[in-house]
């Protein structure tokens, strides 16, 4: 875990970004927040290494196996919040999510009299679908 970020900050981020995802069961929502929190604490770790106990690993995979657990569903609130943050950022933003699938997508948004450029290089790019 990054020493400059404490656990409560990561938990607040996880709750804000994933706490409103519609999973139709409070246990699923709690599990998703826990997964996001653990990923925030252990960047780059595999899902199997996020938890010490096999029950939690299995519960994570069981949750992600559900049909309603699509990237669009899971990331909807997070993407909206990230987009708002980018619009309010005082300078240009270069956002690279996953460079394994490259695209030349350029997404432009306008704020006041200046143009905010967000380059999206990932498999979720709207121009690549």
C-alpha positions, 0 to 999 in steps of 0.5 A: 500500500502507498504509505502516503495514502491511508486506508480510510482515504482508500475506503472513502474513494471505493465507497464514493466510486462504487457504492451506488452501483446497482447490484440489487443486493447490499452484500454484493455492493459491500463485496464490490467496495471491498474489492475496490478498496483492496485493489486501491491498497494493492495496485497491480495485484491479482484478484487471487492475492488481494485476500488472505482467506480463500473464502474472500477470493472465491466470493470475489470470483463468484461476484464477478462471474454474475451476468450483471457484473459488466465493465459498464455496470461496475465502472459507471459511477467511477467513470462519471466522477473521473470525467467530472474531475477531468472537466474541472482540472485546470490543465489538459489531461492525458488519460491512459487506461490500458495500452495493450489495445491501442486506438487513435481515439481523441475525445474532446470536451469543452469547458468555458473557452478552452478545449480539454483534450482527453486521449483514450488508449484502451479497449473501452474507447467509444471510437473503437467499438 
